[in-house]
Amino acid sequence: MQTSTIEIGRVIRLGRGWADVSINRKTRRVSVRPDLLIRVGDSLKIVHDQAVSCLRPQ
């Protein structure tokens, strides 16, 4: 059985093809897909060091 690494963090900086995400008071840079529309302050779900979904605050 394969286990997957899943983390959720808040976007603090954006660039072309990358995002800096704060997870447990540590900053990580992850690759983001060009079709993923995210903004600073959004929550991002990260699976295996790649951003896969955006969780908008309500």
N, C-alpha and C positions, 0 to 999 in steps of 0.2 A: 504494500500500500504506500502511496506517495503522499507526503505531507507538503503543504504549501505555506509559504511565509506570507502572512497578510498583516499589514499595518495600516492604521488610519492616522493622518496628520493634517495640519493646517498649512496652506500655501502662504509663504511669506515673501517670495520673490519669483518672478517669471522671466523667462528668456525665450529665445527661439529654439524650441525643441527640448527645453528643460524647465524644471521648476524646483525651487528650494522649498522643502517641506519640513516643518517643525514636528518632531515626534519625540515625546517624553523629554522635552527641553534640549534635544539635540537636533541639529540641522542636517538634512540629507538632500543631495541633489539627485533627482530622478529624471529619466527620459519621459517625455509626454508625446502622445500622438498629435499630429496637426489637426485632426478632426475633433479633438477633445477641447471644448470651450470652457476654460477655467479662468477665474479671476483671483486676485490676492484676497485672502480671507476665506476662500472655499475650503472645504474638507476634501481630502483626496484619499482614495483607497489604493494601496500599493500592494501588488502581488508579484513576488519574485523580482524586485527592484524596477518594475515598470508600472507607471500609473495606468489604471484601468477604468476608474470611474470617478465621477465628481459628485459629492454629496452636498447639495445646496442647503445653506441654513434657511430656516423658515421663520 
